[in-house]
Amino acid sequence: MWYWRAKPSSLRWRLLAAMVSSVVAISSVAAVLDYHRERKHGVDGILLSLEEQAGALEAARILIPEPHAFGAYVEQYCATMDERISPGHHILILDPNGFVLAGSRHHGGPQIEQALLGATGSHAVIEVDGHRLAYVRSSDTKGRTFVLAQYLDHVEATLHDQLLRRAFLIVVTALTIVLFIYLAVTSWVIGPLEELIWAAKRWGGRDFSTRVPLCGPSDLQVVAHEFNSMAGQLEVHEQRRLDELDEARQIQANLLPKLSTGIGGLTLGAEYRPAAYVAGDLYDVFGVPEGRVVVAVLDVCGHGISAALFTGVVKMALRHHVAACADLSEAIRRVNSDIVACTSDGHFVTACVGIWSPKERSWTYCAAGHPGGILVHEGQTTELPSTAPLLGVLPDGFWSLESVRISPQDRIILYTDGVIEAQVNGKPFGIEGLRTALEQTCNVSPSAQARAVLQRIGPPDAPPTADDATIVVFQFQSVLSDAAAAFP
């Protein structure tokens, strides 16, 4: 499963590292202590053997009083010990005055003899020229001293080999036990925990249909059951939330006008792409007295449910005041007063609201903290300036207007900042990208042009953008078809 690819810092690998290091450390300490115990036992055995050999030489000296014969016996005795016990024996027999009566050093040298003569005590382990020796010293009733020594190199080499073999067996056995413990803990504890982590990540991504398998010890199964119950409740709430969002989206979609051809001599097209289920963008088109047509694009601070609710408030206020007041500037001032009265600090609205007069063939607009839009004339684009402060911040103010004469086939494009701030190939689309797209699609109908521009910033089924994007295109006496745009 996926959790076998856990990171080195995960519980699985930390547990494995802890068990292996603990077993290796304990095994190493046990092996070293066992080695020292065995070495001490071996040295004690050698010293005991040397004492017995010294006693045998004392008895032999009584039976062989002649010095030359006894010396030959000592030589033979030492050779026999080298052969039957281990190589490296050394024997010295001293008279009461400390002179050497007999000796044998088949596997030693003068420096060994000097070291033994200078040693004190009845038995000890000494080191000479890089070699360790065990020696014993005893005296008989006539004052003669018997000194016997044996090299420990052979014994310690044997113990060292035994240590290595024993350490290998200990480590293999310990690691085998560790492996079984690790597999058991992984299966019973870590596996269920990682299943729970995997499910928690899915729940963090709002996939509340995920369930944790009931596995492992009963305690973990209880935990998994409780989490599954929680996920079930969250799934119900999430579905309810999505249903409410769908309903809110439908309500907001109903706020958008049904664009009809020929209203006030205009041909219109609009595209609307929310960043979430509902948006803080809105556009509106409606008629007012004398055959005039109001076209508006507004952008409420933020997006989502709160922004969507606010768009409905602003739309109602805009329709009411623009229809009731002949002066567009005064109507916008009244809309601002309504927004200030019903919103809190930090919430504001940008809007571009204009009135098309077919009699005067003019477009008079107020761009409140919003771009004034773009005029397309004979295939060339011109940015229209903003005219006034944004709405919902200042309780009082003056919202000035601008007027533009429109010739047949001229177009006005209104848009929100979600269009120019959209990322295209890792870069903002920008006002230049928008102007280029408009110039390249000026020979198609307004509705096709609006679709073509939003297609530039991403297809309709692309992941949600960072902000809502809205574009409205209208043209006086358009005779173009609704053909799709062709891109270079």
C-alpha positions, 0 to 999 in steps of 0.5 A: 500500500501507499504507506510502505513508501513512508518518509524516513521521519515517519513513525514506521522508520523511527520505530524500526531505527529505534528497535535496530539501534537498541538491539545492536547496542544491547547485543554489542554490550552483552558480547563485550561483557561476555568476552571479558567474562570468558577471558577472565575465566580462561586466565583464571584457569591458566593460572590454576593450571600453572600452579598445578604444574609448579607443584608437579615440578616441586615434586619432581625436584625431590625425585631428581636431585641431580641438577643436570638431569633435573634441567633436562627434565624441565626442558622436556616438561616445558615442551610437553606443556607447549604441545599438549596445552598451548604454545608459549610456556616459560619455566624458571627455577631459582635457588634460595639466592635467586640464581637460576638452577634450571629453566626453559623458554622454548617460546620466549626470549631473554626479555621474558626471563627478565620480566619474570625475574622482576615480577612480584606476587604469587600470580598475575598477568603481565605484558611484555613486548606487546604480549600478555603472559600469565605467571605464577610464583611458588617456593618449596620448603628449601627456599627454591622458587618455581616461576611458570608463565604462559603466553595468552596470545593463543587463548585470546585469539581463540576467545576473539574468534568465539566472540565474533561467532557469538556476536554474529549469532546474537545479531542475527537472532536479535534482528530476526526478532526485531523483524517479527516485532516490526511486522507485527507492530506495522500490521496491528498499529502503524498500518491502521494509523496510516490508513487513518492519516490517508483518510484524514487527508481525503477529508481535508480535501472535503471528500467525506465519502472516504471511510477508514477500514476497521482493522488492527487492535480493538482500540484502534477499531473503535477510533476508526469507527468514531472517525467514520461516524464523524465523516458520515455526519460531515458528508451529510453537512457537506451535501447540504452545503453543496445543495444550498450553494447550487440553489444560491447559484441558481438564484444568482443566475436568475439575477442576470438579465436575459439579453434580447437583440435589438434593445435600444438598437443594441446587440449585446453579448455577455460572459460570466464565470464565477470563481466559486459556486457563486460570484461577487460579479454581476452585470445588468441590462435594463431599459429606462424612459425615452428608449434609453438602455442602462448597461452595468457591470459591478464587482463586489469586494471578495467572492463567494456567498457573502459577495453574492448576497451583496450583489443582489442588494446592489442590483436592486438599489441600482435599478431603483435609483437609476429608474427613479432619477434622471441624473445618473450621477445622483442615482449613483450617489444614492446607490452609494448611500444605500451600500454604506448604510447596509455594509460594514467597514472593509466592504466596497463595490466597484462598478461601471454603469452607463446609459446608452441614448439611441437618440443622441447615439451617446454612451454616458457612464460613471466608472466608480473605482472601476475601469471605464471599459474599452471602445473598439472603433474600426478595429482599434481599441481605446481605454475609457478612463475611470471617473469616480471613487468606488462605492461603499466607502465614502458616505458623501461624494460626487460621482462624475460622468463621461460621455462617448459618441458611438458610431454604428459598428462601434463597440463598448466592452465592460469587464471586471478585474478577474479578466485582466488578472487571470493567469495565462501561461503563468503571466497575468492576461493584463489590459494589453492581452485583453486589447489584443484579444478584442482587436483580433475578434472584432469581426465576430458578434458581441456574444461570440467576442465575449466568449472568445475573450474568456476562452483566452483566459481558460476554457469553461471546464478549467479549474476555478480562477482566483477571481470572478470574471465577467465581460459585457460587449454591446454594439450599435446596429450590429449586423454580424453573425454569432460565429465563433472567433478564430484565433491566430 
